[in-house]
Amino acid sequence: MQPNSESPTPHCPIDRSQRRGSDREIETLAAFDRVLAAGSLRGYRVQSVDLTGRTSALLGTPAADAVFLGCRMEPEAAASVRADGALVFPPIPDLPFDPYRAGLYSPGELFEALATDTGYPATPDAQAYDWYQRTMSDGDVFASMLRGIHDDAISDALDEHLAGARVVGIMGGHALERGSDAYAGAARLGRQLARTGLTVATGGGPGAMEAANLGAYTAPFDDAMLDESLALLAKVPHFSPSVTDWARAAFEVRDRWPDGGDSVGIPTWFYGHEPPNAFATHVAKYFVNAVREDGLLARSNAGVVFLPGAAGTVQEIFDNATPNYYGSRGEPTPMVLVDRVHWTERLPAWPLLQALAAERAMSDKIALVDSVEQAPEVLARLTDTPASAPGTGPTA
């Protein structure tokens, strides 16, 4: 969000009650210039903006109580705003990511340099993971602080991006291969939900996650486009042994059909062996997996569809069930588990979920379906069904 245009004049003290949260954030040079035209930077938070071309303006503009986060500035400009009472957190040199970034990642940004001879290892995504591997266990509080600042900035950007959106989470395993019927089914699910006006959100990785983001990407096109995309992707079924080939196949689809539908991917460098997929148009990538997991589920305000998966998907089911059980996020949100055999025999999470839901408000918000084709209709029904008062739901 951009700051409001009614900034205080240089001769008036800042009224903090008039600007809260993101209303004080300046995230682009254009927004900076608009605020600057009003005559004061007092109380604003300027986030990762290159201000090297605004030295003369910074020398003459009040900046008390302002905070500059990772902004490039000439030394005299930085000294001037500090002297006026601003806090300046300078950019961190030789870091493969920006801890103060103002927005979410794009696939193009994370996979920059993919087309070079080096391929995926040269990309910012791979370099950030390498940095994480080097620093995650060395006990350096500075590296830990940088990871924390980065993840908080990502959460802030994610909240701004999803403000007012109805978000449906689609969870599933990373091992699902392109070219399989299950992959195609997950893609059709993402497409159908996106076409109803929902924002599809996934864990942002390969497998079922990529398929759901692909489906949302294909939503604005005719149905044949998805079939053609699936055929192209099937040539590289898995990210192993070559992430480079796997990612290049995805960008071949994107290049052939640019400007696809929006969706969100929320991956993590904690699982560095899993690359992010290129079909989530907005990527909120985290270092701390626990923050990423909770944030993904908490923002899925229109419910979650759980496709077959293993330990990670089981964890997500009960991470989602817990706030629904206790009502810690308000009214329970729908949970739809897909594939009866998988969730009752292979990994019997459904009987336990039923037992937890018994006599709770969430009992009317859970469902098990046989096929992915049934999920959208059931999700819509659960969304329209009022939650039972605690103690009135059916027993397992």
N, C-alpha and C positions, 0 to 999 in steps of 0.2 A: 504494500500500500504506500501511496505517496503522502508526504507531509501536507498539512493544509496550507493554504496560501496566506492565511491571516496570522503572520508571525508578529511578535511584539516589536515595536520600534526600538531603536538604540537607546532612547531616553526613558523607556518604561521598563520596570522590573518584570521578569518573566512570571506569568501566572501558570503554575504547574497544573492547576486543575483544568486548564483548557486544552492540554495536550497530554495524552496518555498513550503508552505502549507504542504501537506501530505508527500512530499519528506523528510521532517525533522522529521517525526513522527516515533517513535520506539514503537511498540505495543506488541512485544513478546520478550522473553528472547533470542531466537535464533537471532533475528534482533539486539538486544543489543550487543550480542557477536560479530556479524559481524562488527558493527560500532566500537566496542572497539578494535578489531584487527587492525583497521586503525590508532589508537593512540589518538583519540580525540572525546569528546562528545560535543564540542563547538557548540552552536546554536541548538542542537537537543531538541525535546520534547519527553520525555519518559513517556508513558501513561499507568498507572496501571500495572506495571511489578514488580514482586517480585524480589528484588535485594539483599535480605538478604544473598545470597550466593556469592555475588560479592564485598564484602567489600574491599578486598585487591586491586582489580582492580580500584575501585572508589577512593581509597586513592591516586593513582598515575596517574590518567588520567585527563587532562585538561577538565574543564566543564564550563568555562565562557559562559554566555548567554544561558546555557541550562535551561530547565524547567522540573522538575520532578512532575508529576501529580498523586497523590495517589499511589506512589511506596513504597513498604515496604523496609526499609533500616535499617541497624544497626545505632545507634546514632552517632558513630564516622564517618561513611560514609556520613551521612547527613550533619554533621558539616563540613566535608572536602569540599564537593561540594559547600556548601553555602559560605565558605571562599574563594573559587575560583571564585565566582560571579554567581552561579546558583541560581535559585528560586526553593524552595522545598515546595510543597503543600502536606502535609502528609495525609495518609488515615484517614478517619473519623471513630472513634470507635462506635460500637453499632448502626450502620446504616444498614437497611435491603437491601440496594442496593449500588452499587459503582457509585458515581457521575462522576468519571473520566474514566469510562469503555471505552475500545478501540474498542469494536465490538458490533454488534447487539446481542440480546438475542436469545436463542434457546428455543423451547418448553420444552425440558428436563430441562433446567435451571430454567425457570419460574415455572414449576410444580414439581420441586424436592420435595420429601417427600410426594407426592400424594399417594404413596402406603402405607403409615403409617396408623395407626388406626385413627389418627386425620384427615387425608385426606386433602382436599384443604386448610382449615385454616392454616395448617402448612407450606404451600408452600411459597417461596420467593415472588410470585406474590401477594398473600393475605396479607403477612406481609408488603409489600411496600404500599399497599392500606391502611392498618391500620395506618401506619406512616403518610401517606398523610392526612387521616381523622383527626388525632390528631394535625397536624401542619398547615393545610391549612387556618385556621381562627384565629390563635393565634397571628398574627402580628409579628412573629419572623423573622427578616431579614435574620438570618443565615439559617433557614429552606428554606426560599424563594430562597436564593442564591444557596443552594444545589440543589433544583429542577431545577433552571435555568442552572446550570453547567451540570447536568445530561442530560437535554433535548438537550443542544447544543452538547454534546458528542455523543448523539444518532443521531442527524442530520449529524454530521461529518461521523459517521460510515455508515449511510445509503447512503450518497453520494458516499463513497468509494465502497460500495457493488454494487451500481447500475451504476457505471461508465460505459458508453458505452452500456447499456442495453436499449432495446425498451420495455417500461413499459406500460401495459394496466391496468387501474383501473377498478374494478368491485365493484359497490356500491349497497347496498340493506339493507333491514331491519333486525334487530336482532331477531325479533319474529318468523321468518320462522322456522318451525319445521322439524327436521329430520323425514323421512318417508313420507313427502308430495311430490307431483308431482313437486311443485315449487322448493323444495330443490334439487331434483334430476336434474331438468333442469339447475339450477345454477351450479351444479357440472359438468354437461356435458359441459356447456359453458366454465368453467375454464379449463377443460381438453382440449377442442378443441383449445382454444387460446394458451395454453401452448405448444401444439404440433406444432403450427406454428412458434415457436421460440420466442414468446413474454413472458415477465416476468409478471405474474399476481400479482397485488397488491390490497389488500383490507384493510378495516378498522380493520381487525384482530380479530374481535369479533365473536359471534355466528351467527346463522341464515344464511342469504344469504352469509355473509362474510365467514363463515366456509365452506359452500358448495363450493364456488369458490376456496378457498385454497385447499379443499379436491380434487377437480377436477384436479388442477395443480399437486398435490401430486401423483395422479393416472396416470398421463400422460405417464410415461415410461412403464406401465404394459399393459396387454391386456385388452380389454373392459370389460370382465367378472369380473375383479377385482373390478371395480367401483360398479357394481351391488351387489357383495358380501359385499363390504364395506357399502353400503347404507343399506343393510339388517341388518348388525351388529349394525350400529348406530341407526337404528329405534327403537331399544329396549329401548333407553333413548332419547326420542324426544326433550327434552328441558333442559336447565341448571337449571331450577327451577322445583322441590324444592331442588335438590341436585347437586351442581356444581361438587362435588367429583365423583358421578356416571357418570355424563355427560362427564367429562374429562377422566375418566378411560376407558369409551367406545372408545374414540378417540385413546387412547394409545394402546388399544387392536388391533385396526386396524393397527396402526404404527408398533407394535411388530410383527404382522403377515406378514406384507409387509414392511420391512425396506427399507431405501434408496429410498424414493419416490422423485418425481420431486420438483424442487425448486419453491418457491413463497415467497412473502413478505406480512406480516401482520403489520399494523400500528395502534395499539389500544391505549387506554389511561386509566390511573388510575382515570381520572375525572369521567368516567362512571364505577365506581368500582363494580356496581352490574352486569356488563357484563364481564365475564371472557374472556381472550384471547383464541382463538382456537388453537388446537395442530397440525394443518395441514400446517400452514405457517412455512416453514423451517427456515425463518429468521424473527425475530420480532423486530420492532422498537417501543418500548412502551414509551409513553410520560406522563408527569404529566399535561402539559398545552394543553388542547384540541384544542385551536385555532392554535397553532403551528403544532400540529398533522394533523388537517384538511387541512390546507393550504399546508403543506409539501406533503401530500399524493396526492393531486390533481396536485400540481406543478410538481411532478415527473412522472405523468402519461403522458409521452410524445407521446405515441401511441394512446391516446384517453381514454375515459371513457364510460363504459356501466352502465346504471342506471336501476337496477331491481326495482320492486315495493317496496316501503318503505313508511315511515311516515315522521315526521318532520325532522329527521336527514338527510334522503336522499334528501328531498326537499331543505334543506340548502346546501347540497353538489352540487346539480344541479346549483344553482345560485352562489355559491362560484366558481364553474368552469366556469360558463357563464361570470362572470365579467371580468376576464383577456382576455377571448376570445373576448368580446365586445370591450374592450379598446385596445387590442393588446399589453398589458403590458408584456406578456411573448413571444412576437414574433408572428409568424403565429398561428392562432387558431387551436386547436386540436379537433378531432372528439368527438361528444357527441351522444350516442345512447340511447334513452329511450325505455324500453321494457314494453309492455302491454298498448295498446291504451286506453282501458276502464279506467284503473287505472289513467293514466296521462292526460286524457281529461275529465273524469267525476268525479271519486272519489276525486282525488287531481289534478285539472286542471293546472298543471305546464307547459304542452306543449304549450297551446295557448300563455301564457306569454313569454315563451322562443322564440316562433316564432316571436312575436311582437318585442322582443329585437333584434333578429337577422336580422330583415328586413333592407335591404340596408346597411348591414355591411358585412365585409369579412367572418364572421362566418356563414353566411346564408347557405353556401354550406357544412357546417361541422356538421349540426345537422340532426337527423333523429328520427322518431318514428316508431317502429315495433310492430307487434301484438304478436309475440312469441319470446322466448329466442333462438329458433333454427335459427331465421333469423338474429340475432345480429352479428355473426362473418362475414358473407358475406357483410352486410351493413357497418360494421366497416372497412373492407378492402377497400370497394369502397370509403368511405369518406377519408380514408388515402391517396388514390391515386388521389383524386380530388383536383386540385389547388383551394385555397381559392379565392373567388371573391374580387376584389378591393372594398373598402368601397364605398357604394352608388350604386353598380351594382347588388346586390343580389335581390332575389324576395321579394316582400312585403308579409306580413302575410295575 
